[in-house]
């Protein structure tokens, strides 16, 4: 079984290959698509492993897999078009909202995001043009 660090490294390497491939105008379109798919799968595998580790999730056990992921601050981890549920340092929870909130906080303030999950009850919002 691979460690989180190995999955992260694989995702980063796949991303770099995809960027190099798509920037090359002489590369075949099928090669570009393949490298983007490989990078996407590597990143999704890494994110899934992180989420399971963050919530101490046991696959198949719904009691431990409520989807909440602890958040210690940084760049928003989901697409700006994603609908999310958010927990704040104050204990407040907002269900089915967008990602407009400040994600950089450390959890020390009441207004900092301390956990999030992709809202399953809501469809992804349409991209804004």
C-alpha positions as CSV (number, residue, x, y, z in Angstrom):
1,X,0.0,0.0,0.0
2,X,1.3,3.5,-0.9
3,X,1.7,6.2,1.7
4,X,0.1,9.6,1.5
5,X,3.5,11.1,0.7
6,X,4.0,8.7,-2.2
7,X,0.5,9.4,-3.6
8,X,1.2,13.2,-3.3
9,X,4.5,12.8,-5.2
10,X,2.9,10.7,-7.9
11,X,0.1,13.3,-8.4
12,X,2.7,16.2,-8.5
13,X,4.8,14.3,-11.1
14,X,1.7,13.4,-13.2
15,X,0.6,17.1,-13.1
16,X,4.1,18.3,-14.3
17,X,4.0,15.8,-17.2
18,X,0.5,16.9,-18.1
19,X,1.6,20.6,-18.1
20,X,4.7,19.8,-20.2
21,X,2.6,17.7,-22.7
22,X,-0.2,20.2,-23.2
23,X,2.3,23.0,-23.6
24,X,4.0,21.2,-26.5
25,X,2.2,22.1,-29.7
26,X,3.8,19.1,-31.5
27,X,2.4,16.5,-29.1
28,X,-0.5,14.4,-30.4
29,X,-4.0,15.3,-29.0
30,X,-4.5,11.8,-27.7
31,X,-1.2,12.0,-25.8
32,X,-2.3,15.3,-24.2
33,X,-5.6,13.8,-23.2
34,X,-4.0,10.7,-21.7
35,X,-1.6,12.8,-19.7
36,X,-4.4,15.0,-18.3
37,X,-6.5,11.9,-17.4
38,X,-3.5,10.3,-15.7
39,X,-2.9,13.5,-13.7
40,X,-6.6,13.8,-12.8
41,X,-6.7,10.2,-11.6
42,X,-3.5,10.6,-9.5
43,X,-4.8,13.8,-7.9
44,X,-8.2,12.2,-7.1
45,X,-6.5,9.2,-5.6
46,X,-4.4,11.4,-3.5
47,X,-7.4,13.6,-2.4
48,X,-9.4,10.5,-1.5
49,X,-6.6,9.1,0.6
50,X,-6.3,12.4,2.3
51,X,-10.0,12.6,3.1
52,X,-10.0,9.1,4.5
53,X,-7.0,9.9,6.6
54,X,-8.4,13.2,7.8
55,X,-11.6,11.8,9.1
56,X,-10.2,8.4,10.2
57,X,-12.7,6.9,7.8
58,X,-13.3,3.1,7.5
59,X,-14.8,2.3,4.1
60,X,-18.2,0.7,4.5
61,X,-18.7,2.1,8.0
62,X,-21.2,5.0,7.6
63,X,-20.6,6.1,11.3
64,X,-17.0,7.1,10.6
65,X,-17.6,8.3,7.0
66,X,-19.7,11.3,7.3
67,X,-17.6,13.1,4.7
68,X,-16.2,15.9,7.0
69,X,-12.6,16.7,6.3
70,X,-10.6,18.6,8.9
71,X,-9.2,21.9,7.6
72,X,-6.1,23.6,8.9
73,X,-6.1,26.5,6.4
74,X,-4.6,27.1,2.9
75,X,-6.0,27.4,-0.6
76,X,-9.5,26.3,-1.2
77,X,-9.3,22.5,-1.8
78,X,-12.4,22.2,-4.1
79,X,-13.5,23.7,-7.4
80,X,-15.1,27.2,-7.1
81,X,-18.2,25.7,-8.7
82,X,-18.6,23.0,-6.0
83,X,-21.3,23.2,-3.4
84,X,-20.0,22.5,0.1
85,X,-21.0,22.2,3.8
86,X,-18.7,24.2,6.1
87,X,-17.9,24.0,9.8
88,X,-16.5,27.1,11.5
89,X,-14.4,27.6,14.6
90,X,-17.5,29.0,16.3
91,X,-19.2,25.6,15.9
92,X,-21.6,27.0,13.3
93,X,-22.3,24.9,10.2
94,X,-23.4,26.2,6.8
95,X,-25.0,23.6,4.5
96,X,-25.1,23.9,0.7
97,X,-23.0,27.0,0.2
98,X,-20.4,28.1,-2.3
99,X,-16.7,28.4,-1.7
100,X,-16.6,32.2,-1.4
101,X,-15.5,32.0,2.3
102,X,-11.9,32.6,3.5
103,X,-10.1,29.2,3.5
104,X,-6.7,30.5,4.7
105,X,-7.5,30.6,8.5
106,X,-5.9,28.3,10.9
107,X,-9.0,27.4,13.0
108,X,-8.0,29.8,15.8
109,X,-10.8,32.2,15.1
110,X,-14.5,31.7,15.3
111,X,-14.9,32.7,11.6
112,X,-12.2,30.2,10.4
113,X,-13.2,27.1,8.5
114,X,-12.3,24.0,10.5
115,X,-13.9,21.3,8.4
116,X,-15.6,20.9,5.0
117,X,-17.3,18.4,2.8
118,X,-18.7,18.3,-0.7
119,X,-22.5,18.7,-0.3
120,X,-24.0,15.5,-1.7
121,X,-27.6,16.8,-1.5
122,X,-26.9,19.6,-4.0
123,X,-25.7,19.4,-7.6
124,X,-22.6,21.2,-8.6
125,X,-23.3,24.8,-9.6
126,X,-22.9,25.8,-13.3
127,X,-19.6,27.5,-14.0
128,X,-19.9,31.3,-14.1
129,X,-18.8,32.8,-17.4
